[in-house]
């Protein structure tokens, strides 16, 4: 789960990470009021959306007076911000963060990520802040500093000092840097985060350290331990298909193809998507219904996939071990009877109770296309999607 910049900063501030003064605004008038409340002569108005690259897309504006703040807010609120990370549909701007400006002397990058391969928290930092980490790694790989944190003891003060020295902090700012680095680690660890990024972390002309931007992502499976984090979820920034699936306990990722997939098991779902691509098609989604799929759960998955207008054909691919093919077949029949079948449906069943599952499908009288192998199912679903698209046009 992702959260907004202002939410991440509120969390970091509780762990001693310095942030500029700022306030949230939902209207141009409120943005101007926030500027007066903060004081000073320079403010930064930031669109609160779950994406990077906001500055290049016009989602961050520096203002010199309250009138500029109000105009900047007026131009942002209600529109969709399109960046290189959002895709063409963009993200809606419904709230803004107004922040005090500062005199920047240096910009740095500081990030924490959960590395599942090494089972460690990895710290990545660079003297080249203000760029995406991908750009830093590609353009200036020598500037990237990496440190692995031993989970048994956590991040130690000597590691934070080594990192601070490597980033070029002088004696005046070294203590601030160590406090900031350790505070970030504790915020990451204590809240079960999977990613924390401060870009840029700046040193001001006055010699102070400030986190000018912040991103945090959290492990969905650990949110039950952190209800205060779960409450920060903003569904307006999520794919509505993925939100609907998550609310029903389904593992779903929306894509841009036209072959909808209902599969049990993440590995088989990935293989199914690969086979659809190999057959010349494009999957519309990743959907894993899990190992204990009841007919009701299958019906929910079916309704979710067919609700996507881009889907021209549906492929149900089940290899039943813990699962049962007759359960899946009952779920498919139930879903079609409830929602109707307005596009081709390809079903491939294998494993436990496969003969009973095929019998249920055959005796249902539904116009279902059956397949015995994954390759055959992929080819038939791609062909069905193309035929349906041509007929519709």
C-alpha positions, 0 to 999 in steps of 0.5 A: 500500500502506498501513501501520500507525501504529506502522510509519509512526512508526518510519520517520519517527523515522529521519528526525528526526521526534519521536514519543512513546515507545511499544510494540506489543502483541498481548495485554492482558498485553503491553499492560500490560507495555508501559505499565510499560516506557514509564513515566509515569502516562498512556498511550494504547492505539490499535487498529492498523487501516488506517482513519481515525476510530479515536477516534470509533469507540472505537479509541483510549483514554486510560488512567490506570493499568495496569489500565485499559490491560489492560482497554482492550486486552481490549475492543479485541483480536479485534473489528472496528472500524467507522468512516466509512471502513471500511464496515459490515464494519469492520477486524479489530483484531489488534495494539495500540500503547501510547503515552506520554501528553503534555500537549497545548498545540496541535494542528496538521495536516501532510500530504504527497500526490503530486498527479498532476495537477500532477506535484508533491508537495503539502504541506497544513498547518493550525493546525486539527489533530485533524480529517480534512483533508476537514473542515478544507477544508470547515469552515475552508478559510482555515486550509489552507496549501498548498505545491508542491514542485519535483521538480528541487530538492526541498523547501527549508529556506526553504519549511519555514520559511515553512510553520512561520511560517504555522503560528504556531510561535514562536522556541522551537519553530521549529527543531523544526518545520523539522526535522520538516517537512523530515524528513517530506518526506525520508521521503516522497521516499526511500520513494516514498510517495504520502501522508504525514499527521500528524494531530495534530502537537502542541506540548506544554506543555513546548514540544516537538513530537510526531507523535501520529498518522501515516499513510503510503501507498506506490506499489505499483509502486515497492515493488521498490525498497523491500523493507523497506517491502514487508515491512510489508504487513498482508494482514489489513487488506485486502479478501481479493479485492483481495489475491488479485488483487494476488498474481496480478498483476491490477488489481482493486478490490472493490465492493458490487454484483452484476454481476462485470466482466472487462475489458481496459483501465482506461478501458474498465473504468470505462466498463463500470461506468458503463454497468452503473449506467446500465442500473440495476445495480451493478458488483461490481468493477473488474477490468482483465486488461491488454493481453496477457491469455493464456487462463490470465490470463483464467481466473484473472480469471474464478475470482476474480470468481466466487469473490465470493458477491455476484456474480449475473452476470458480464460479460466485455467485451473490446475487443482491440487488443494483446489477441486475442479468441480468447485471451479466448474460450479463457480463458473456456471453460477457466475455465468447464470448470474451475470450472463455470458456476453463474450467467449469463455475458455476453460481448461481444467486439470487435477483433482476431480477433473472429470467431474468438473468437465462433466459439470461444464458439459452438462451446463449447456453453456457455450464454453470453449474447452481445452486440455493443455495450457498452450491450447487454452492460450491459443483458443482464448487469443483467437476468441478475443480477436474474433469477438473484437472483429465482430464488435467492430 
